[in-house]
Amino acid sequence: MSAKLDHYFNYYSNPIEQEPKLSPEECRVIPWFRVDGDKKFRYSYNLNKNSVAYDMGGYKGEWAEKINKLYGCKVEVFEPVLKFVEILEKKFKDNPKVNIYPFGLEGRTYTERISLDLASSSTFKKGAKTEKIELVKASDFIPKSLKIDLIKINIEGGEYELLEHLIKTGLIKNITDLQLQFHEFVPNGRKKRLKIQELLGKTHVMTYNYPFIWENWRRK
């Protein structure tokens, strides 16, 4: 939680200080925090030790670690930023059910430069520090017959191309739950999200929706 959001919740629990001014982006996340969305939604799935989860945008491995501990399931973690790959490999070095891949999955195979900004590192932003990353065509990596019980996608703008590819290739039909974070800073992000939601509606149903925070789609 940002310092301003923390101030917001302190204000409404004890309104002595001046009410904080929040940006539209910060206001958007308030409903999620009010329902304790991380606890209520992000780790509540019908999984078991035989399930397979994909973590697109592994970062430091918090989500992968919790999902694995809760259900004992296999987790495939994709993270293209070297610093985070090293953290992930160290965290899961003794866990045979969590595999780390030092690249991202996308709609095509190519190399790109990513602007480094911790969890907000993105190929769609400009920053002083960058590094070259590898992106692999998802349909070249994911077996056509593989059932994926849960996929978490938080890849700072790359979700649009990846989801379009999963839908176009039919791989989307093999995924039970999709936990998605869309990003509005991508050009035409709102229109792209609506189009993808329309296409997802053919195979999946939305189970919760906090726009540009988290939403989940479950196979019909």
C-alpha positions, 0 to 999 in steps of 0.5 A: 500500500502506498503512503497516501493510501495508508494515510487514507485508511488512517484518516477514515478510522481516526479523522483528525489529520487532513483528508489525503488527496488521492489520484484516480489510480489510488482511488481505484484500489480502495474497494479492493483493500476494503474487502481485503481482496488479496486474502479473499480472492487471490489465493482461494481456488479449487486446487490440489497437489495434482493441479498446475498453476502458471505465474506470469510475472513472478517478481519475488515469488510471493504469489507462487509461494503461497499457492504452492504452500496452500495446495501443494500444486506445481507452479511454473513461474515466468520472470524475465528480469535477471534480478528477480530470477536470481531471487526466485531461484534462491527462494525455490531451490529446494522446492521441486514443485516450483520451476523458474523460467528466465523469460516471459511468455508472449504472443511471439518470440523476440527480445526487448528492453524493459525499464526497471522499476521493481514490481512496475518494470515494463516494456511500455515505460521509459526509464533510466535503467533498462535491461534486455529480456527474452520473450517466448511465444506461448504456443511454442512453450505450452503443450496443446494438451496441457490442462492449466488449472490457474494462471496469474497474469501480471506482466505490466502491459504485456497481458494484452498481446499474451491473452490475444494469443492464448485466445487465437490459438485456442489455448485459452480453452485449457485454462480453468481460472485466469487471474488477470491484472490489466494496465491502463497505461498501455495505448488504448488499454481500456478498449483492448481490455473490453475486447479481450473481455468480450472474447473471454466471455465465449469460454469463461465467466467473470467471477470477480472484477476490480477494474485494472486491479484484479479480475478473475475468469473461470471456464464455463 
